[in-house]
Amino acid sequence: MGWGWAAGVAAAVFAATIGLTGALRRWLLAHEILDRPVARSSHDAPVPRGGGLAVVAVLAVGWLAIAARDAPAGTVVAVACACGLAVLSWRDDLGGLPVPLRLAAHALMVLVGVAAMPQGAVFQGALPPLLDRAAAALAWLWFVELYNFMDGIDGIAGIETAMLGGGIALVLGVAGAGGDGMAALALAAAAAGAAFLRWNWHKAKIFLGDVGSVPLGYLIGWLLLLLAARGMWAPALILPLYYVADASITLARRVARRAPFWQAHREHFYQRALGRDGDHAAVARMILVCDLGLVALALLALRLPGTALALAVAVVAILLALMQRRSRHG
């Protein structure tokens, strides 16, 4: 599959996401489907919630168009599972569903996705085949959950989706391994995330909602697993490292003090980094700079995986320290 065709699909996804999100915003306002501020909110006025309806719908069509021409085995199954998660998450956005039900549905879709993945050791032979797939499923499930946890300020989900999609496409291109349509899938995801920023940059005119963050986490997680299964395990670890670190450290802290970790809160590094000024754009730019560094290190990892991974850990540690500092002085 040529890069020109892949770029064309990405451009179409970008334009369609901007247009459909604008139309959806008007519909959400007309039906008063709003995210109203509460004590844990990072916004101070009602904002339409459910932008993921447009983002996921456009991205699903884009991925199916790519799959009709050439894509990794299991792509259509991954799209179907993501759409199923979108339906469930939209119901949750409208009225709230029990946590066990949501988690069980997420786990089921992950198991279906793992079963449909192309054969290949995600953990590069470090585990027996059955354990490899089990570990991949657990990692994927955690990634879906953290993608949802981390969607808490303006711009963050769009930036992360754009950078992860773009980073995966770049790694595949440099490695000469994206000719089967996987790079095109990643570019389409990047385009959808970047387009959503048109409506979600501070101050956001619409929120993604669980209907967007959960399916996007599912699809990006699937791409990262495929990347690792192709031998590029270091880039697959490096690209999402900020998201993984922020969510995992925060969860560990809450578990350690026996807080109800499944409840919404404002304890993530990026949330606390809003400080006193509440400048979402300033925090989002910090994450963007970090993600650009991680993309560069993911490319370096194709030659020097150990060195690149160590540098990536240092970059993320610096970002978390700067966020902690901003939480006190911002």
C-alpha positions as CSV (number, residue, x, y, z in Angstrom):
1,M,0.0,0.0,0.0
2,G,1.5,3.3,-1.1
3,W,2.1,6.2,1.3
4,G,0.2,8.5,-1.0
5,W,-3.0,6.5,-0.7
6,A,-2.5,6.3,3.1
7,A,-2.1,10.1,3.3
8,G,-5.2,10.5,1.2
9,V,-7.3,8.4,3.6
10,A,-5.8,10.3,6.6
11,A,-6.7,13.6,5.0
12,A,-10.3,12.4,4.4
13,V,-10.5,11.2,8.0
14,F,-9.2,14.6,9.2
15,A,-11.7,16.7,7.3
16,A,-14.6,14.4,8.1
17,T,-13.8,14.4,11.8
18,I,-13.8,18.2,11.9
19,G,-17.1,18.5,10.0
20,L,-19.0,15.7,11.8
21,T,-17.8,16.8,15.2
22,G,-19.1,20.3,14.6
23,A,-22.5,18.9,13.5
24,L,-22.6,16.6,16.5
25,R,-21.8,19.4,18.9
26,R,-24.9,21.3,17.6
27,W,-27.0,18.1,18.2
28,L,-25.7,17.6,21.7
29,L,-26.4,21.2,22.6
30,A,-29.9,20.9,21.2
31,H,-30.5,17.8,23.3
32,E,-28.7,19.3,26.4
33,I,-26.3,16.3,26.6
34,L,-23.7,18.2,28.7
35,D,-20.9,17.5,31.1
36,R,-21.8,19.7,34.0
37,P,-19.0,20.7,36.4
38,V,-18.7,18.9,39.8
39,A,-16.1,19.0,42.5
40,R,-13.7,16.8,40.6
41,S,-14.1,18.5,37.3
42,S,-11.4,20.5,35.5
43,H,-13.8,22.8,33.8
44,D,-16.1,25.5,35.1
45,A,-19.1,25.6,32.7
46,P,-21.3,22.9,31.0
47,V,-19.7,21.5,27.9
48,P,-21.3,19.1,25.3
49,R,-20.0,15.5,25.9
50,G,-19.9,12.8,23.3
51,G,-17.5,14.0,20.7
52,G,-16.2,10.4,20.4
53,L,-19.4,9.5,18.5
54,A,-18.0,11.5,15.5
55,V,-14.4,10.6,16.0
56,V,-14.9,6.8,16.3
57,A,-17.5,6.7,13.5
58,V,-15.2,8.4,11.1
59,L,-12.1,6.4,12.2
60,A,-14.0,3.2,11.9
61,V,-15.0,4.0,8.3
62,G,-11.4,5.0,7.5
63,W,-10.0,1.7,8.9
64,L,-12.6,-0.4,7.1
65,A,-11.7,1.4,3.8
66,I,-8.0,0.6,4.5
67,A,-8.9,-3.0,5.3
68,A,-10.8,-3.4,2.1
69,R,-7.5,-2.8,0.3
70,D,-4.9,-4.2,2.6
71,A,-4.5,-4.4,6.4
72,P,-3.2,-6.8,9.0
73,A,-5.4,-9.8,9.8
74,G,-7.9,-9.0,12.5
75,T,-8.4,-5.4,11.6
76,V,-12.1,-5.8,10.8
77,V,-12.6,-7.6,14.1
78,A,-10.8,-4.8,16.0
79,V,-13.0,-2.2,14.4
80,A,-16.2,-4.2,15.2
81,C,-15.0,-4.6,18.9
82,A,-14.2,-0.8,19.1
83,C,-17.7,0.0,17.8
84,G,-19.2,-2.3,20.3
85,L,-17.3,-0.5,23.1
86,A,-18.5,2.8,21.7
87,V,-22.1,1.7,22.0
88,L,-21.6,0.6,25.6
89,S,-19.6,3.7,26.5
90,W,-22.2,6.0,25.0
91,R,-24.8,4.3,27.3
92,D,-22.4,4.9,30.2
93,D,-22.0,8.6,29.2
94,L,-25.8,9.1,29.2
95,G,-26.6,7.4,32.5
96,G,-23.8,5.5,34.1
97,L,-23.2,1.8,34.1
98,P,-21.9,-0.4,36.9
99,V,-18.1,-0.6,37.0
100,P,-18.1,-4.5,36.9
101,L,-20.2,-4.5,33.8
102,R,-18.0,-2.0,32.0
103,L,-14.8,-3.8,33.0
104,A,-16.3,-7.2,31.9
105,A,-17.3,-5.8,28.5
106,H,-13.8,-4.3,28.0
107,A,-12.2,-7.6,28.9
108,L,-14.4,-9.5,26.5
109,M,-13.6,-7.2,23.6
110,V,-9.9,-7.5,24.4
111,L,-10.1,-11.3,24.5
112,V,-11.9,-11.3,21.1
113,G,-9.2,-8.9,19.7
114,V,-6.3,-11.0,21.0
115,A,-7.9,-14.1,19.4
116,A,-8.1,-12.3,16.1
117,M,-4.6,-10.9,16.1
118,P,-2.0,-12.2,13.6
119,Q,0.2,-14.9,15.0
120,G,3.3,-13.6,16.6
121,A,4.9,-13.4,20.0
122,V,4.1,-10.0,21.5
123,F,6.7,-10.5,24.2
124,Q,9.3,-11.8,21.7
125,G,9.6,-15.4,23.0
126,A,10.1,-14.4,26.7
127,L,6.9,-16.2,27.5
128,P,5.3,-19.5,26.3
129,P,2.7,-18.8,23.6
130,L,-0.4,-19.1,25.9
131,L,1.1,-16.9,28.5
132,D,2.2,-14.4,25.8
133,R,-1.4,-14.0,24.7
134,A,-2.6,-13.8,28.3
135,A,-0.1,-11.1,29.2
136,A,-0.9,-9.2,26.0
137,A,-4.6,-9.3,26.9
138,L,-3.9,-7.9,30.4
139,A,-1.6,-5.2,29.0
140,W,-4.2,-4.2,26.4
141,L,-7.0,-4.1,29.0
142,W,-5.0,-1.8,31.2
143,F,-4.2,0.4,28.3
144,V,-7.9,0.8,27.5
145,E,-8.6,1.7,31.1
146,L,-5.8,4.2,31.4
147,Y,-6.7,5.9,28.1
148,N,-10.1,6.5,29.7
149,F,-8.6,7.7,33.0
150,M,-6.2,10.1,31.2
151,D,-8.9,12.0,29.3
152,G,-9.4,14.7,31.9
153,I,-8.3,18.1,30.5
154,D,-8.7,19.9,27.2
155,G,-6.5,18.7,24.4
156,I,-4.9,15.7,26.1
157,A,-6.7,12.9,24.3
158,G,-6.3,14.5,20.9
159,I,-2.6,15.1,21.4
160,E,-1.9,11.6,22.6
161,T,-3.9,9.9,19.8
162,A,-2.2,12.1,17.2
163,M,1.2,11.5,18.6
164,L,0.8,7.7,19.1
165,G,-0.7,7.2,15.7
166,G,1.9,9.4,14.0
167,G,4.7,7.8,16.0
168,I,3.6,4.3,15.1
169,A,3.4,5.3,11.4
170,L,6.9,6.8,11.5
171,V,8.4,3.8,13.2
172,L,6.9,1.5,10.6
173,G,8.0,3.7,7.7
174,V,11.6,3.9,8.9
175,A,11.7,0.2,9.6
176,G,10.1,-0.5,6.2
177,A,7.4,-2.6,7.8
178,G,4.2,-0.7,7.2
179,G,3.4,-1.8,3.7
180,D,0.5,-4.1,4.7
181,G,-1.7,-1.2,5.7
182,M,-0.7,-0.9,9.3
183,A,1.0,2.4,8.8
184,A,-2.1,3.7,7.0
185,L,-4.3,2.6,10.0
186,A,-1.9,4.5,12.4
187,L,-2.0,7.6,10.1
188,A,-5.8,7.6,10.1
189,A,-5.8,7.4,13.9
190,A,-3.4,10.3,14.1
191,A,-5.6,12.4,11.7
192,A,-8.7,11.7,13.8
193,G,-6.9,12.8,17.0
194,A,-5.4,15.9,15.4
195,A,-8.8,16.9,13.9
196,F,-10.5,16.6,17.3
197,L,-8.2,19.3,18.7
198,R,-10.1,21.8,16.5
199,W,-13.0,21.4,18.9
200,N,-11.2,20.3,22.1
201,W,-8.3,22.7,22.5
202,H,-8.7,24.9,25.5
203,K,-11.3,26.1,26.1
204,A,-12.9,23.0,24.8
205,K,-16.2,23.3,22.8
206,I,-16.9,19.6,23.2
207,F,-15.6,16.7,25.2
208,L,-14.7,13.3,23.9
209,G,-16.5,11.3,26.5
210,D,-16.1,7.6,27.3
211,V,-17.7,6.9,23.9
212,G,-14.4,8.2,22.4
213,S,-11.7,7.5,24.9
214,V,-12.5,3.8,25.4
215,P,-12.6,2.8,21.7
216,L,-9.6,4.9,20.9
217,G,-7.6,3.2,23.7
218,Y,-8.7,-0.1,22.2
219,L,-7.6,0.7,18.7
220,I,-4.3,2.3,19.6
221,G,-3.5,-0.5,22.0
222,W,-4.1,-3.0,19.2
223,L,-1.6,-1.2,17.0
224,L,1.0,-1.1,19.8
225,L,0.6,-4.9,20.3
226,L,1.1,-5.5,16.6
227,L,4.1,-3.3,16.6
228,A,5.7,-5.3,19.5
229,A,4.8,-8.6,17.7
230,R,6.8,-7.4,14.7
231,G,9.9,-7.2,16.8
232,M,9.6,-3.4,17.6
233,W,8.9,-3.9,21.3
234,A,11.0,-1.0,22.4
235,P,9.1,1.6,20.3
236,A,5.9,0.0,21.5
237,L,6.9,0.6,25.1
238,I,8.4,4.1,24.5
239,L,5.6,5.8,22.5
240,P,2.8,5.5,25.3
241,L,5.2,5.8,28.2
242,Y,3.9,9.1,29.6
243,Y,0.3,7.9,29.6
244,V,1.3,4.6,31.2
245,A,3.5,6.2,33.8
246,D,1.0,8.9,34.9
247,A,-1.9,6.5,35.1
248,S,0.0,3.6,36.8
249,I,1.7,5.7,39.4
250,T,-1.5,7.5,40.3
251,L,-3.4,4.1,40.6
252,A,-0.6,2.7,42.7
253,R,-0.8,5.6,45.1
254,R,-4.5,5.3,45.4
255,V,-4.4,1.6,46.0
256,A,-1.6,2.0,48.6
257,R,-3.8,4.3,50.7
258,R,-6.9,2.2,50.1
259,A,-8.8,4.9,48.2
260,P,-11.6,3.7,45.9
261,F,-9.4,3.7,42.8
262,W,-12.3,3.0,40.4
263,Q,-13.9,6.4,41.2
264,A,-13.2,9.6,39.2
265,H,-10.7,11.9,40.9
266,R,-8.3,14.7,40.2
267,E,-5.0,13.1,41.3
268,H,-3.3,12.4,38.0
269,F,-0.1,14.4,37.5
270,Y,-1.6,16.2,34.5
271,Q,-4.7,17.2,36.6
272,R,-2.7,18.5,39.5
273,A,-0.4,20.4,37.1
274,L,-3.3,22.7,36.3
275,G,-2.2,24.5,39.5
276,R,-4.0,27.7,40.5
277,D,-4.3,29.2,37.0
278,G,-6.1,26.2,35.5
279,D,-4.3,26.6,32.2
280,H,-5.1,23.4,30.3
281,A,-3.2,24.6,27.2
282,A,0.0,25.0,29.1
283,V,-0.2,21.5,30.5
284,A,-1.2,20.1,27.1
285,R,1.9,21.7,25.5
286,M,4.1,20.1,28.1
287,I,2.7,16.7,27.1
288,L,3.1,17.5,23.4
289,V,6.8,18.3,23.9
290,C,7.3,15.1,25.9
291,D,5.5,13.1,23.2
292,L,7.6,14.5,20.5
293,G,10.7,13.5,22.4
294,L,9.3,10.0,22.8
295,V,8.6,9.7,19.1
296,A,12.3,10.6,18.4
297,L,13.4,8.0,20.9
298,A,11.1,5.4,19.5
299,L,12.9,5.9,16.2
300,L,16.3,5.7,17.9
301,A,15.1,2.4,19.5
302,L,15.1,0.7,16.1
303,R,18.9,0.8,16.4
304,L,19.6,1.2,20.2
305,P,16.6,-0.2,22.1
306,G,18.1,-0.2,25.5
307,T,19.6,3.2,25.3
308,A,16.4,4.7,23.9
309,L,14.2,3.1,26.6
310,A,16.5,4.4,29.3
311,L,16.3,7.9,27.8
312,A,12.6,7.7,27.5
313,V,12.2,6.9,31.2
314,A,14.3,9.9,32.0
315,V,12.2,12.2,29.7
316,V,9.0,11.0,31.3
317,A,10.4,11.4,34.8
318,I,11.4,15.0,34.0
319,L,7.9,15.7,32.7
320,L,6.3,14.3,35.9
321,A,8.7,16.4,38.0
322,L,7.8,19.5,36.0
323,M,4.1,18.8,36.4
324,Q,4.6,18.3,40.2
325,R,6.4,21.6,40.3
326,R,3.6,23.3,38.3
327,S,1.0,21.9,40.7
328,R,2.6,24.0,43.4
329,H,3.4,27.2,41.5
330,G,1.1,27.3,38.4
